[in-house]
Amino acid sequence: MDWLTAENVIAVVTALLGVLVSAGVVAYERFLQRGRRLGYRVQLNTPLRDADETAGDLTLRDGEIGDANGFTLVLLRIENDGLRDINHSDYTEGDDSGGLKITFGNREVQAVVATILRRFEPVKIDMSAGPGLRKHETSVLIPKVSLERKQYFKLLVLLSGNVLERAIRITGLRESVEVHLNKSMSVDDRRPTFSPAARNITLVLAACVVALATIIVRSEEPPPIGCARGTLTVTGSTAFAPAVRELAKKYEKDCEGSTIVVDAHGSTAGIRALAAAGATSGKGSPAVVALSDGRKPGGYPQLRESMVAVSLFTLVLNDGIPVTNLTLDQVRRLYQGRITNWNQIPGGPDRPVLLVSRDANSGTREVFQRRVLGRNEPANSSLDCVTKDDVSAPVVRCELDSTDQVLSTVAKLPGAIGYTELRSGSGLKGLHRVAIDGRVPNVDEIGASTYPYREIEYAYTWGQPPADSLTSSFLTYLNRGSGQDVIRTHGHLPCATPKGLRICGDG
């Protein structure tokens, strides 16, 4: 699997770790840490400093507030801040009289009153059953109170002397209920930007991002995975050579230390050159790749093939002949020498036919003979593509070494017809493409169209090249990623694409 690399594994594990830790923090904060919880806040802890200050409606033993010096007012908020309700069964005492006991160190409770606010979901203390809210020496005793989530009540207590916040204790609940002190915010306090859970999650995710960035960002950008150093020669098909030249430049740019030489002289010539290099290399596979329009000829059992793309080819005609479509039968009769003048074709002028062909090493010619003509082309009858050297030949036919030579010759000779790979036959002055039976070559229609002039492009190596060799690396580059894009822009359908797999598999 191509994605199973060390970098990708580390990235996936780090991402999963971030998600799992974040989920764990949320679960701990919301479900494990916060089951049944009773919180209390000291919202007021104010000494009464002189005789002019009173305790409002609070009542002492004898009904008089008396001398306020040495007294302190404490306002407590008792709240259920857990996720579950607190019921009577959560108290330690078995009878109805047992409830909460709040102590204030060694400070004597002078008076106490319960109070609530009209917000959230406050609860009233029911004092109708059994002893109600009362004080006892240094404690305040509260009957059992059922508190739903977010419910609370408040106590205003008058104490003798000052009391520290940490000295206040609440007892009377079972161990399954957590009792804790909450911080009461004043009007001057600012709420924290993040809650503890949000802060923990943010820190974990930030650590994961840093870890991923460390993997991705390097002081020196590494070469693409699979790059190799050395020198490679790519030979063979001249029709596929433009795409290979562009790919070679891109590979050399991406992979420092690599040199790829494209030396195309035709498919058959490339197969022979590869076979010769393999025969003289001794053990191992030479750094040579031969590209062929169609399968290699017989007699080379050591060569290993891989399908690269489906190539489209086209007939091209000099602009002096205003014919844009030929039937398959007309094409065959032209290359049999049975049509010698263009006026024998509807719409054609009175001009002799000149056949400009490739030499015997050409894969383009081999495909043309096999896919279109169904037979070999006639013998060569001219060296200059204008005059007959063989007077007995029915038509002028010449052979040239490359696609570029064919195109330039057809463009300058009135009456000339030739063939080329698809992209080379476009955008040139002096010639135009010719449809066959009304069908034009179109990459998007491969497999659906009956257009006959197409073939699979094969890459051949001498045996199996080493996996870490430049040969293997370039062949992989040819078939993956940006290589497919380059091949398509040159008018070919990559075999590695979903559609290409089906077409190449059908042959």
Buried (B, 14 or more C-beta within 10 A) or exposed (E): EEEEEEEEEBBEEBBEBBEEBBEBBBEEBEEEBBEBBBBBBBBBBEBBEEEEBEBEEBBEEEEEBBEBEEBBBBBBBBBBBBEBEBEBEBBEEEEEEBBBBBBBBEBBBBBBBBEBEEEEEBBEBEEEEEEBBEBEEBBBBBBBBBBEBEBBBBBBBBBBEBBEEEEBBBEBBEEEBBBEBBEBEEEEEEEEEEEEBBEBBBEBBEBBEEBBEEEEEEEEEEBBEBBBEEEBBBBBBBBBBBBBBBBBEBBEEEBEEBBBEBEBBBBBBBBBBBBEBBEEBEEEBBBBBBBBBBBBEEEBEEBEBEBBBBBBBBBBBBBBBEBEBBEBEBBBBBBBBEBBBBEBBEEBBEBBBBBBBBBBBBBBBBBBBBBBBEEEBBEBBBEEBBEBEEEEBBBBBBBBBBBBBBBBBBBEBBBBBBBBBBBBBEEBEBBBBBBBBEBBBEBEEBEEBEBBBBBBBBBBBBEEBEEEBBBBBBBBBBBBEEBBEBBBEBBBBBBBBEBBEEBBEEE
